[in-house]
């Protein structure tokens, strides 16, 4: 497998490709499930560090306010784990949300816009 440095360099490069290419053409070339799967695999490989805090926040999967544990993955950023089991990960400028029902969403956190949602039909 890749070392952390190489993995993150590859990850940053792919993010750059995605960030630069999210026009009309790139969205059609890279299907949403592939984008979500990539971000989930990167997320799963990263080791979780010490729990930082716990607070009540709205769960983007359910819309309900729940207690959330905020942990840290050094190469990715802060991760919010909800009681319901849903995860919310800040990944570089992207935000990955995985819901318990298998739904995955990838958003651009800086622009606050949805990149893809596996529950939406790809077009």
Helices and strands as residue ranges (DSSP letters): H 4-21, H 24-29, H 32-45, E 53-58, E 65-73, E 77-82, E 87-91, E 94-98, E 104-108, E 113-117
